[in-house]
């Protein structure tokens, strides 16, 4: 009988060893969102070209020609993290412009037409660099489209026929 009870005790000892034990530990998951801005709607494909502000066709410029950009034709589309402060600066073009006037040149590079870009519809605030950049104190968090108000200056002389162009660089700082 002692053998039988000993066998049962040994069997119980082995049964206890074969039972699996478990233990648990935790790990963390996190993400850090930094302030940021992109040209475009933030959907993953940023805008690389805002299009062209086109003053149209004319044979003379007897008075100033005012136009406003639209989406795909010069308006600036931006998305930023909600609350971020940002500035949008426009340089003065590749043809020797300044805060007084920007210039388009004809394809031969021999003639210029003066123009300017503004932040407002009454064309009183030049859109430029540094203190003339457009300032956003707290971005709303939704995609914003900023129109550019443009003025082609009148010319007393008949301009040479041809296409006149300039390239303006947009800089978004945040």
Secondary structure as a PSIPRED ss2 file (coil, helix, strand):
# PSIPRED VFORMAT (PSIPRED V4.0)

   1 X C   1.000  0.000  0.000
   2 X H   0.000  1.000  0.000
   3 X H   0.000  1.000  0.000
   4 X H   0.000  1.000  0.000
   5 X H   0.000  1.000  0.000
   6 X H   0.000  1.000  0.000
   7 X H   0.000  1.000  0.000
   8 X H   0.000  1.000  0.000
   9 X H   0.000  1.000  0.000
  10 X H   0.000  1.000  0.000
  11 X H   0.000  1.000  0.000
  12 X H   0.000  1.000  0.000
  13 X H   0.000  1.000  0.000
  14 X H   0.000  1.000  0.000
  15 X H   0.000  1.000  0.000
  16 X H   0.000  1.000  0.000
  17 X H   0.000  1.000  0.000
  18 X C   1.000  0.000  0.000
  19 X C   1.000  0.000  0.000
  20 X C   1.000  0.000  0.000
  21 X C   1.000  0.000  0.000
  22 X C   1.000  0.000  0.000
  23 X C   1.000  0.000  0.000
  24 X C   1.000  0.000  0.000
  25 X C   1.000  0.000  0.000
  26 X C   1.000  0.000  0.000
  27 X C   1.000  0.000  0.000
  28 X C   1.000  0.000  0.000
  29 X C   1.000  0.000  0.000
  30 X C   1.000  0.000  0.000
  31 X C   1.000  0.000  0.000
  32 X C   1.000  0.000  0.000
  33 X C   1.000  0.000  0.000
  34 X C   1.000  0.000  0.000
  35 X C   1.000  0.000  0.000
  36 X C   1.000  0.000  0.000
  37 X E   0.000  0.000  1.000
  38 X E   0.000  0.000  1.000
  39 X E   0.000  0.000  1.000
  40 X C   1.000  0.000  0.000
  41 X C   1.000  0.000  0.000
  42 X C   1.000  0.000  0.000
  43 X C   1.000  0.000  0.000
  44 X C   1.000  0.000  0.000
  45 X C   1.000  0.000  0.000
  46 X C   1.000  0.000  0.000
  47 X C   1.000  0.000  0.000
  48 X C   1.000  0.000  0.000
  49 X C   1.000  0.000  0.000
  50 X C   1.000  0.000  0.000
  51 X E   0.000  0.000  1.000
  52 X C   1.000  0.000  0.000
  53 X C   1.000  0.000  0.000
  54 X C   1.000  0.000  0.000
  55 X C   1.000  0.000  0.000
  56 X C   1.000  0.000  0.000
  57 X C   1.000  0.000  0.000
  58 X C   1.000  0.000  0.000
  59 X C   1.000  0.000  0.000
  60 X C   1.000  0.000  0.000
  61 X C   1.000  0.000  0.000
  62 X C   1.000  0.000  0.000
  63 X C   1.000  0.000  0.000
  64 X C   1.000  0.000  0.000
  65 X E   0.000  0.000  1.000
  66 X E   0.000  0.000  1.000
  67 X E   0.000  0.000  1.000
  68 X E   0.000  0.000  1.000
  69 X C   1.000  0.000  0.000
  70 X E   0.000  0.000  1.000
  71 X C   1.000  0.000  0.000
  72 X C   1.000  0.000  0.000
  73 X E   0.000  0.000  1.000
  74 X E   0.000  0.000  1.000
  75 X C   1.000  0.000  0.000
  76 X E   0.000  0.000  1.000
  77 X E   0.000  0.000  1.000
  78 X E   0.000  0.000  1.000
  79 X E   0.000  0.000  1.000
  80 X E   0.000  0.000  1.000
  81 X C   1.000  0.000  0.000
  82 X C   1.000  0.000  0.000
  83 X C   1.000  0.000  0.000
  84 X C   1.000  0.000  0.000
  85 X C   1.000  0.000  0.000
  86 X E   0.000  0.000  1.000
  87 X E   0.000  0.000  1.000
  88 X E   0.000  0.000  1.000
  89 X E   0.000  0.000  1.000
  90 X E   0.000  0.000  1.000
  91 X C   1.000  0.000  0.000
  92 X C   1.000  0.000  0.000
  93 X C   1.000  0.000  0.000
  94 X C   1.000  0.000  0.000
  95 X C   1.000  0.000  0.000
  96 X C   1.000  0.000  0.000
  97 X C   1.000  0.000  0.000
  98 X C   1.000  0.000  0.000
  99 X C   1.000  0.000  0.000
 100 X C   1.000  0.000  0.000
 101 X C   1.000  0.000  0.000
 102 X E   0.000  0.000  1.000
 103 X E   0.000  0.000  1.000
 104 X E   0.000  0.000  1.000
 105 X E   0.000  0.000  1.000
 106 X E   0.000  0.000  1.000
 107 X C   1.000  0.000  0.000
 108 X C   1.000  0.000  0.000
 109 X C   1.000  0.000  0.000
 110 X C   1.000  0.000  0.000
 111 X C   1.000  0.000  0.000
 112 X E   0.000  0.000  1.000
 113 X E   0.000  0.000  1.000
 114 X E   0.000  0.000  1.000
 115 X E   0.000  0.000  1.000
 116 X E   0.000  0.000  1.000
 117 X E   0.000  0.000  1.000
 118 X E   0.000  0.000  1.000
 119 X C   1.000  0.000  0.000
 120 X C   1.000  0.000  0.000
 121 X C   1.000  0.000  0.000
 122 X C   1.000  0.000  0.000
 123 X C   1.000  0.000  0.000
 124 X C   1.000  0.000  0.000
 125 X C   1.000  0.000  0.000
 126 X E   0.000  0.000  1.000
 127 X C   1.000  0.000  0.000
 128 X C   1.000  0.000  0.000
 129 X C   1.000  0.000  0.000
 130 X H   0.000  1.000  0.000
 131 X H   0.000  1.000  0.000
 132 X H   0.000  1.000  0.000
 133 X C   1.000  0.000  0.000
 134 X E   0.000  0.000  1.000
 135 X E   0.000  0.000  1.000
 136 X E   0.000  0.000  1.000
 137 X C   1.000  0.000  0.000
 138 X C   1.000  0.000  0.000
 139 X C   1.000  0.000  0.000
 140 X C   1.000  0.000  0.000
 141 X C   1.000  0.000  0.000
 142 X C   1.000  0.000  0.000
 143 X C   1.000  0.000  0.000
 144 X E   0.000  0.000  1.000
 145 X E   0.000  0.000  1.000
 146 X E   0.000  0.000  1.000
 147 X C   1.000  0.000  0.000
 148 X C   1.000  0.000  0.000
 149 X E   0.000  0.000  1.000
 150 X E   0.000  0.000  1.000
 151 X E   0.000  0.000  1.000
 152 X E   0.000  0.000  1.000
 153 X C   1.000  0.000  0.000
 154 X C   1.000  0.000  0.000
 155 X C   1.000  0.000  0.000
 156 X C   1.000  0.000  0.000
 157 X C   1.000  0.000  0.000
 158 X C   1.000  0.000  0.000
 159 X C   1.000  0.000  0.000
 160 X C   1.000  0.000  0.000
 161 X C   1.000  0.000  0.000
 162 X C   1.000  0.000  0.000
 163 X C   1.000  0.000  0.000
 164 X E   0.000  0.000  1.000
 165 X E   0.000  0.000  1.000
 166 X C   1.000  0.000  0.000
 167 X C   1.000  0.000  0.000
 168 X C   1.000  0.000  0.000
 169 X C   1.000  0.000  0.000
 170 X E   0.000  0.000  1.000
 171 X E   0.000  0.000  1.000
 172 X E   0.000  0.000  1.000
 173 X E   0.000  0.000  1.000
 174 X C   1.000  0.000  0.000
